């Protein structure tokens, strides 16, 4: 009598769903599943910096208000645009040179 893989190993396991959809939270690691890049989107990389814990909420609100003021809030790369413009203006003010010293 010939043995088959099914008789030795049992019925194949049914795999669960493919996983969470883009934009949803992964149940295993609790991170948001990213959306795939759109054709023609520029390549980008994340950039981060540390903020004092008690200043974080205020900093996020200031960034959002600046983005809304400029008309770029929630557009692609809006945080980069706000920061780049702010830094460019900061470098034009010679009175601020050495401010942190």
N, CA, C and O atoms as a MOPAC input file, in Angstrom:
PM7 MOZYME 1SCF
protein

 N      0.84600 1    -1.17400 1     0.00000 1
 C      0.00000 1     0.00000 1     0.00000 1
 C      0.89000 1     1.23500 1     0.00000 1
 O      1.78600 1     1.37000 1     0.83300 1
 N      0.63600 1     2.12000 1    -0.92900 1
 C      1.45500 1     3.32300 1    -1.06200 1
 C      0.97000 1     4.39100 1    -0.09000 1
 O     -0.22800 1     4.57900 1     0.11700 1
 N      1.93500 1     5.07700 1     0.49400 1
 C      1.61900 1     6.16900 1     1.42900 1
 C      1.66600 1     7.49900 1     0.65800 1
 O      2.49100 1     7.68200 1    -0.23800 1
 N      0.80000 1     8.38500 1     1.01100 1
 C      0.81800 1     9.70800 1     0.38700 1
 C      1.22500 1    10.74800 1     1.44000 1
 O      1.14600 1    10.49500 1     2.64200 1
 N      1.65200 1    11.89600 1     0.97600 1
 C      2.03300 1    12.97100 1     1.89500 1
 C      0.86300 1    13.36500 1     2.77800 1
 O      1.04900 1    13.66000 1     3.95900 1
 N     -0.33600 1    13.37300 1     2.22200 1
 C     -1.50300 1    13.77000 1     3.00100 1
 C     -1.75400 1    12.79300 1     4.13800 1
 O     -2.11100 1    13.20000 1     5.24400 1
 N     -1.56700 1    11.49400 1     3.86700 1
 C     -1.79800 1    10.52500 1     4.93600 1
 C     -0.71200 1    10.62100 1     6.00700 1
 O     -0.97600 1    10.35200 1     7.17900 1
 N      0.50400 1    11.00000 1     5.61900 1
 C      1.59300 1    11.14000 1     6.59400 1
 C      1.50100 1    12.44100 1     7.39000 1
 O      1.69500 1    12.44800 1     8.60600 1
 N      1.20900 1    13.52300 1     6.70700 1
 C      1.25900 1    14.84300 1     7.34300 1
 C     -0.09700 1    15.39200 1     7.72400 1
 O     -0.18400 1    16.37500 1     8.45900 1
 N     -1.14300 1    14.78100 1     7.24200 1
 C     -2.47200 1    15.31500 1     7.50300 1
 C     -2.84600 1    16.32100 1     6.42400 1
 O     -2.06100 1    16.61700 1     5.52400 1
 N     -4.03900 1    16.82600 1     6.53600 1
 C     -4.53200 1    17.79600 1     5.54500 1
 C     -3.70800 1    19.07800 1     5.63800 1
 O     -3.27700 1    19.46200 1     6.72500 1
 N     -3.49000 1    19.73500 1     4.51200 1
 C     -2.73900 1    20.98200 1     4.55000 1
 C     -3.45800 1    22.03000 1     5.39500 1
 O     -4.68700 1    22.10800 1     5.40500 1
 N     -2.66500 1    22.83300 1     6.10100 1
 C     -3.25000 1    23.89300 1     6.92900 1
 C     -3.82900 1    24.97300 1     6.03600 1
 O     -3.28000 1    25.29600 1     4.98300 1
 N     -4.92300 1    25.51200 1     6.46700 1
 C     -5.51300 1    26.65300 1     5.77300 1
 C     -4.87200 1    27.91500 1     6.33300 1
 O     -4.92200 1    28.17500 1     7.53500 1
 N     -4.27700 1    28.68000 1     5.45300 1
 C     -3.65900 1    29.91800 1     5.89400 1
 C     -4.74000 1    30.95400 1     6.13200 1
 O     -5.78000 1    30.95300 1     5.47300 1
 N     -4.48100 1    31.83100 1     7.07600 1
 C     -5.42400 1    32.89400 1     7.39200 1
 C     -5.43700 1    33.93500 1     6.29400 1
 O     -4.83800 1    33.74300 1     5.23600 1
 N     -6.12000 1    35.03800 1     6.54600 1
 C     -6.14700 1    36.10200 1     5.54900 1
 C     -4.73700 1    36.62300 1     5.28100 1
 O     -3.82500 1    36.41700 1     6.08100 1
 N     -4.57700 1    37.28500 1     4.17200 1
 C     -3.26200 1    37.76300 1     3.75200 1
 C     -2.65600 1    38.72900 1     4.75400 1
 O     -1.44100 1    38.92600 1     4.73900 1
 N     -3.43000 1    39.32300 1     5.60300 1
 C     -2.92400 1    40.26500 1     6.58700 1
 C     -3.70800 1    41.55600 1     6.51600 1
 O     -4.62900 1    41.69200 1     5.71000 1
 N     -3.34300 1    42.50300 1     7.36100 1
 C     -4.07600 1    43.76600 1     7.35500 1
 C     -3.84000 1    44.54000 1     6.05900 1
 O     -2.78600 1    44.42200 1     5.43300 1
 N     -4.80900 1    45.30900 1     5.68100 1
 C     -4.73100 1    46.13100 1     4.47500 1
 C     -3.83300 1    47.33800 1     4.73600 1
 O     -3.64400 1    47.72600 1     5.88900 1
 N     -3.27900 1    47.93400 1     3.68700 1
 C     -2.48900 1    49.16000 1     3.87900 1
 C     -3.29400 1    50.22200 1     4.61300 1
 O     -4.46400 1    50.45500 1     4.31000 1
 N     -2.65300 1    50.85700 1     5.57500 1
 C     -3.30500 1    51.87700 1     6.39200 1
 C     -3.87100 1    51.33100 1     7.68400 1
 O     -4.19400 1    52.10100 1     8.58800 1
 N     -3.99800 1    50.00600 1     7.79000 1
 C     -4.50500 1    49.38500 1     9.01000 1
 C     -3.34900 1    49.01100 1     9.92900 1
 O     -2.19100 1    48.98800 1     9.51300 1
 N     -3.67900 1    48.72000 1    11.18100 1
 C     -2.66500 1    48.33000 1    12.16200 1
 C     -2.41100 1    46.83300 1    12.09000 1
 O     -3.34800 1    46.04100 1    11.99400 1
 N     -1.14000 1    46.44700 1    12.13700 1
 C     -0.76600 1    45.03900 1    12.16500 1
 C     -1.07900 1    44.49100 1    13.55200 1
 O     -0.63300 1    45.07300 1    14.54100 1
 N     -1.82900 1    43.39400 1    13.66400 1
 C     -2.17000 1    42.87000 1    14.98300 1
 C     -0.96200 1    42.30700 1    15.73000 1
 O     -0.98700 1    42.23000 1    16.95800 1
 N      0.08200 1    41.91800 1    15.02500 1
 C      1.25100 1    41.33100 1    15.67100 1
 C      2.19000 1    42.39000 1    16.23700 1
 O      2.62500 1    42.27800 1    17.38300 1
 N      2.50800 1    43.41900 1    15.44800 1
 C      3.50700 1    44.40600 1    15.89500 1
 C      2.89900 1    45.77100 1    16.20000 1
 O      3.59900 1    46.65800 1    16.68900 1
 N      1.61600 1    45.95500 1    15.92300 1
 C      0.87700 1    47.19100 1    16.20400 1
 C      1.40600 1    48.40100 1    15.44500 1
 O      1.20600 1    49.53700 1    15.87600 1
 N      2.07000 1    48.17400 1    14.33300 1
 C      2.50100 1    49.27200 1    13.46800 1
 C      1.49600 1    49.41600 1    12.33700 1
 O      0.80600 1    48.46200 1    11.97800 1
 N      1.42000 1    50.61600 1    11.78200 1
 C      0.52600 1    50.84200 1    10.65600 1
 C      1.17400 1    50.24900 1     9.41100 1
 O      2.35400 1    50.47600 1     9.14700 1
 N      0.40000 1    49.49400 1     8.65600 1
 C      0.89600 1    48.89000 1     7.41900 1
 C      0.96700 1    49.99200 1     6.36500 1
 O     -0.04800 1    50.63200 1     6.09000 1
 N      2.14100 1    50.23300 1     5.76500 1
 C      2.26100 1    51.33000 1     4.81100 1
 C      1.52700 1    51.05100 1     3.50200 1
 O      1.34200 1    49.90200 1     3.10100 1
 N      1.12000 1    52.12800 1     2.85800 1
 C      0.53000 1    52.01400 1     1.53000 1
 C      1.66000 1    51.82100 1     0.52500 1
 O      2.74600 1    52.36400 1     0.72700 1
 N      1.44200 1    51.07200 1    -0.54300 1
 C      2.48900 1    50.93200 1    -1.55700 1
 C      2.74400 1    52.27100 1    -2.25000 1
 O      1.84500 1    53.10400 1    -2.36400 1
 N      3.97700 1    52.46400 1    -2.70900 1
 C      4.33000 1    53.71200 1    -3.38900 1
 C      3.54200 1    53.83300 1    -4.68800 1
 O      3.33600 1    52.85300 1    -5.40400 1
 N      3.11200 1    55.04100 1    -4.97000 1
 C      2.39900 1    55.29600 1    -6.22300 1
 C      3.42100 1    55.44700 1    -7.33700 1
 O      4.51900 1    55.95300 1    -7.10700 1
 N      3.07400 1    55.01700 1    -8.53400 1
 C      4.00200 1    55.22500 1    -9.65400 1
 C      4.27800 1    56.71900 1    -9.83100 1
 O      3.35400 1    57.53200 1    -9.80200 1
 N      5.52000 1    57.06600 1   -10.01000 1
 C      5.88600 1    58.46700 1   -10.20200 1
 C      6.17000 1    59.22800 1    -8.92600 1
 O      6.60600 1    60.37700 1    -8.98100 1
 N      5.92900 1    58.60400 1    -7.75600 1
 C      6.23700 1    59.27900 1    -6.49200 1
 C      7.74200 1    59.38500 1    -6.32800 1
 O      8.47300 1    58.45200 1    -6.66000 1
 N      8.21600 1    60.53100 1    -5.81100 1
 C      9.65800 1    60.64000 1    -5.59000 1
 C     10.10400 1    59.69600 1    -4.49000 1
 O      9.34300 1    59.40500 1    -3.56800 1
 N     11.31600 1    59.22500 1    -4.58300 1
 C     11.85200 1    58.37400 1    -3.52100 1
 C     12.04700 1    59.22000 1    -2.27900 1
 O     12.42400 1    60.38800 1    -2.37500 1
 N     11.80000 1    58.65200 1    -1.13100 1
 C     11.95500 1    59.39400 1     0.11600 1
 C     12.44100 1    58.45500 1     1.20500 1
 O     12.35600 1    57.23300 1     1.07900 1
 N     12.94800 1    59.04200 1     2.26700 1
 C     13.39600 1    58.28500 1     3.43200 1
 C     12.92400 1    59.01100 1     4.67700 1
 O     12.83900 1    60.23900 1     4.67300 1
 N     12.61400 1    58.28400 1     5.74300 1
 C     12.17400 1    58.94500 1     6.97100 1
 C     13.33300 1    59.67900 1     7.64700 1
 O     14.49300 1    59.28400 1     7.53300 1
 N     12.99400 1    60.73000 1     8.33600 1
 C     13.94100 1    61.51700 1     9.10900 1
 C     13.25600 1    61.82600 1    10.43000 1
 O     12.09000 1    62.22100 1    10.44700 1
 N     13.95800 1    61.65400 1    11.52100 1
 C     13.33400 1    61.92200 1    12.81800 1
 C     14.30300 1    62.65000 1    13.73000 1
 O     15.51000 1    62.67400 1    13.49100 1
 N     13.75600 1    63.23600 1    14.76800 1
 C     14.55400 1    63.89300 1    15.79200 1
 C     13.80700 1    63.77700 1    17.10600 1
 O     12.59900 1    63.54400 1    17.13100 1
 N     14.53400 1    63.94100 1    18.18800 1
 C     13.94300 1    63.80300 1    19.51700 1
 C     13.42500 1    65.14700 1    20.01100 1
 O     14.01300 1    66.19800 1    19.75600 1
 N     12.30900 1    65.07900 1    20.72400 1
 C     11.67000 1    66.25600 1    21.30800 1
 C     11.44400 1    65.94600 1    22.78300 1
 O     11.05800 1    64.82600 1    23.11800 1
 N     11.67800 1    66.92300 1    23.68400 1
 C     11.36700 1    66.65900 1    25.09700 1
 C      9.91000 1    66.21400 1    25.24000 1
 O      9.01100 1    66.76200 1    24.60200 1
 N      9.70300 1    65.22000 1    26.07900 1
 C      8.37900 1    64.60200 1    26.20100 1
 C      7.27900 1    65.61300 1    26.51000 1
 O      6.18700 1    65.53100 1    25.94800 1
 N      7.55500 1    66.55500 1    27.39200 1
 C      6.51200 1    67.51500 1    27.76200 1
 C      6.30300 1    68.60000 1    26.69700 1
 O      5.37500 1    69.39900 1    26.81900 1
 N      7.13300 1    68.64300 1    25.66900 1
 C      6.99600 1    69.61800 1    24.58300 1
 C      6.42600 1    69.00800 1    23.30200 1
 O      6.11900 1    69.73900 1    22.36100 1
 N      6.28100 1    67.69500 1    23.24900 1
 C      5.89600 1    67.01900 1    22.00800 1
 C      4.55300 1    67.48000 1    21.45700 1
 O      4.45000 1    67.82600 1    20.28000 1
 N      3.52900 1    67.48600 1    22.29700 1
 C      2.18700 1    67.85700 1    21.82500 1
 C      2.18400 1    69.29000 1    21.29800 1
 O      1.61700 1    69.55800 1    20.23900 1
 N      2.80700 1    70.20200 1    22.02100 1
 C      2.86700 1    71.59800 1    21.57700 1
 C      3.62900 1    71.70400 1    20.25100 1
 O      3.23600 1    72.46700 1    19.36800 1
 N      4.71400 1    70.94200 1    20.11400 1
 C      5.49600 1    70.97500 1    18.87900 1
 C      4.66900 1    70.46400 1    17.69600 1
 O      4.69800 1    71.06000 1    16.62000 1
 N      3.93700 1    69.36900 1    17.88600 1
 C      3.09000 1    68.83100 1    16.81900 1
 C      2.00800 1    69.82900 1    16.41900 1
 O      1.70000 1    69.97900 1    15.23600 1
 N      1.42800 1    70.51600 1    17.41500 1
 C      0.39100 1    71.50700 1    17.12500 1
 C      0.96500 1    72.69700 1    16.35500 1
 O      0.33300 1    73.20200 1    15.42700 1
 N      2.16100 1    73.14100 1    16.74200 1
 C      2.80000 1    74.26300 1    16.05400 1
 C      3.11000 1    73.89000 1    14.61100 1
 O      2.87800 1    74.68600 1    13.70100 1
 N      3.63200 1    72.68600 1    14.39700 1
 C      3.92700 1    72.23500 1    13.02800 1
 C      2.65600 1    72.19700 1    12.18700 1
 O      2.64900 1    72.65100 1    11.04300 1
 N      1.58200 1    71.65300 1    12.75700 1
 C      0.31700 1    71.55700 1    12.02500 1
 C     -0.22500 1    72.94800 1    11.69400 1
 O     -0.67200 1    73.18300 1    10.57200 1
 N     -0.19000 1    73.86300 1    12.64900 1
 C     -0.68900 1    75.22100 1    12.39700 1
 C      0.15600 1    75.93600 1    11.34600 1
 O     -0.37900 1    76.65700 1    10.50500 1
 N      1.47900 1    75.73900 1    11.39100 1
 C      2.35000 1    76.34200 1    10.37900 1
 C      2.04000 1    75.75200 1     9.00400 1
 O      2.01000 1    76.47600 1     8.00900 1
 N      1.80900 1    74.44100 1     8.94600 1
 C      1.44700 1    73.80400 1     7.67600 1
 C      0.13400 1    74.32500 1     7.12800 1
 O      0.00300 1    74.54100 1     5.92300 1
 N     -0.84800 1    74.53100 1     8.01100 1
 C     -2.13700 1    75.07700 1     7.58100 1
 C     -1.97100 1    76.51500 1     7.09900 1
 O     -2.55800 1    76.90700 1     6.09100 1
 N     -1.16800 1    77.30100 1     7.82100 1
 C     -0.91700 1    78.69300 1     7.44200 1
 C     -0.29700 1    78.78200 1     6.04900 1
 O     -0.65800 1    79.65100 1     5.25500 1
 N      0.64200 1    77.87400 1     5.76100 1
 C      1.31200 1    77.86600 1     4.46500 1
 C      0.47300 1    77.21000 1     3.36900 1
 O      0.76800 1    77.35900 1     2.18300 1
 N     -0.57100 1    76.48300 1     3.76900 1
 C     -1.41500 1    75.79600 1     2.79300 1
 C     -0.84800 1    74.46300 1     2.32700 1
 O     -1.21200 1    73.96800 1     1.26100 1
 N      0.04200 1    73.88400 1     3.12500 1
 C      0.64500 1    72.60400 1     2.73100 1
 C      0.27800 1    71.46300 1     3.67400 1
 O      0.71000 1    70.33100 1     3.45900 1
 N     -0.50400 1    71.73400 1     4.70900 1
 C     -0.83000 1    70.72300 1     5.72200 1
 C     -1.44600 1    69.48900 1     5.07100 1
 O     -2.37000 1    69.59500 1     4.26600 1
 N     -0.92300 1    68.32400 1     5.43000 1
 C     -1.36400 1    67.00900 1     4.95600 1
 C     -1.22600 1    66.82600 1     3.44600 1
 O     -1.93000 1    66.00300 1     2.86100 1
 N     -0.34000 1    67.57100 1     2.81500 1
 C      0.03200 1    67.30100 1     1.43000 1
 C      1.30700 1    66.46200 1     1.49000 1
 O      1.92500 1    66.38500 1     2.55200 1
 N      1.71900 1    65.83800 1     0.40300 1
 C      2.95400 1    65.06100 1     0.46200 1
 C      4.13100 1    65.92800 1     0.93200 1
 O      4.34700 1    67.03400 1     0.43500 1
 N      4.86800 1    65.40500 1     1.88000 1
 C      6.08300 1    66.03200 1     2.41600 1
 C      5.81400 1    67.36900 1     3.11300 1
 O      6.68500 1    68.23800 1     3.12500 1
 N      4.62000 1    67.54900 1     3.69500 1
 C      4.28000 1    68.84200 1     4.29700 1
 C      5.20100 1    69.19800 1     5.45200 1
 O      5.54900 1    70.36900 1     5.60400 1
 N      5.60600 1    68.24200 1     6.26600 1
 C      6.48800 1    68.55800 1     7.39600 1
 C      7.86300 1    68.99900 1     6.90500 1
 O      8.47100 1    69.89800 1     7.48600 1
 N      8.35200 1    68.37800 1     5.85200 1
 C      9.62300 1    68.79200 1     5.25600 1
 C      9.52100 1    70.22400 1     4.74000 1
 O     10.43100 1    71.02600 1     4.94900 1
 N      8.41300 1    70.54700 1     4.06500 1
 C      8.24100 1    71.88700 1     3.50400 1
 C      8.22100 1    72.94800 1     4.60000 1
 O      8.85700 1    73.99300 1     4.46300 1
 N      7.49000 1    72.68500 1     5.69300 1
 C      7.43000 1    73.64500 1     6.80800 1
 C      8.81100 1    73.83400 1     7.41600 1
 O      9.24600 1    74.96400 1     7.63900 1
 N      9.49900 1    72.73600 1     7.68400 1
 C     10.81900 1    72.81200 1     8.31700 1
 C     11.83000 1    73.50000 1     7.40900 1
 O     12.59100 1    74.35000 1     7.87100 1
 N     11.85200 1    73.15100 1     6.13900 1
 C     12.81600 1    73.74800 1     5.21300 1
 C     12.60100 1    75.25500 1     5.10200 1
 O     13.57000 1    76.01500 1     5.09300 1
 N     11.35400 1    75.69600 1     5.01900 1
 C     11.07300 1    77.12400 1     4.92300 1
 C     11.46900 1    77.83800 1     6.21200 1
 O     12.04800 1    78.92300 1     6.16800 1
 N     11.16100 1    77.24000 1     7.35200 1
 C     11.50700 1    77.86000 1     8.63600 1
 C     13.01600 1    77.98900 1     8.79600 1
 O     13.50400 1    79.03000 1     9.23800 1
 N     13.75100 1    76.95800 1     8.44700 1
 C     15.20800 1    76.98900 1     8.57200 1
 C     15.81400 1    77.99500 1     7.60100 1
 O     16.76400 1    78.69600 1     7.95000 1
 N     15.27800 1    78.07100 1     6.39300 1
 C     15.78400 1    79.04400 1     5.41500 1
 C     15.59100 1    80.47300 1     5.94000 1
 O     16.49400 1    81.30200 1     5.82200 1
 N     14.43100 1    80.75900 1     6.51200 1
 C     14.18900 1    82.09200 1     7.06800 1
 C     15.06800 1    82.35000 1     8.28800 1
 O     15.55400 1    83.46400 1     8.47700 1
 N     15.26900 1    81.34800 1     9.09900 1
 C     16.12100 1    81.48100 1    10.27700 1
 C     17.54400 1    81.85800 1     9.87700 1
 O     18.16400 1    82.70500 1    10.51900 1
 N     18.05900 1    81.24100 1     8.83300 1
 C     19.43500 1    81.51100 1     8.39600 1
 C     19.59300 1    82.90600 1     7.79300 1
 O     20.71500 1    83.39800 1     7.66500 1
 N     18.49000 1    83.54500 1     7.42300 1
 C     18.56700 1    84.89100 1     6.87200 1
 C     18.60700 1    85.97400 1     7.95500 1
 O     18.86600 1    87.13900 1     7.65200 1
 N     18.35600 1    85.60500 1     9.20200 1
 C     18.33300 1    86.57400 1    10.29700 1
 C     19.64500 1    86.50300 1    11.07500 1
 O     19.83000 1    85.60900 1    11.90100 1
 N     20.53900 1    87.42600 1    10.81700 1
 C     21.85300 1    87.40900 1    11.44900 1
 C     21.77600 1    87.62800 1    12.95400 1
 O     22.69200 1    87.23300 1    13.67500 1
 N     20.70600 1    88.24800 1    13.44700 1
 C     20.56900 1    88.49200 1    14.88400 1
 C     20.46800 1    87.17800 1    15.66700 1
 O     20.77000 1    87.14900 1    16.86000 1
 N     20.05200 1    86.10600 1    15.01400 1
 C     19.88000 1    84.83000 1    15.70800 1
 C     21.15800 1    83.99700 1    15.74300 1
 O     21.18400 1    82.94500 1    16.38200 1
 N     22.20600 1    84.43900 1    15.07700 1
 C     23.44600 1    83.67400 1    15.06200 1
 C     23.96900 1    83.53200 1    16.48500 1
 O     24.06600 1    84.51100 1    17.22600 1
 N     24.30300 1    82.30500 1    16.85300 1
 C     24.82100 1    82.01800 1    18.20000 1
 C     23.75900 1    82.04600 1    19.28100 1
 O     24.09900 1    82.11400 1    20.46200 1
 N     22.49500 1    81.99800 1    18.92500 1
 C     21.39000 1    82.08500 1    19.88900 1
 C     21.48400 1    81.03300 1    20.99000 1
 O     21.19600 1    81.32700 1    22.15000 1
 N     21.88000 1    79.82600 1    20.64500 1
 C     21.91400 1    78.72900 1    21.61700 1
 C     23.16600 1    78.67700 1    22.48100 1
 O     23.29800 1    77.78300 1    23.31700 1
 N     24.07000 1    79.60400 1    22.30000 1
 C     25.33000 1    79.55500 1    23.07700 1
 C     25.19500 1    80.24600 1    24.40300 1
 O     26.15300 1    80.29600 1    25.17400 1

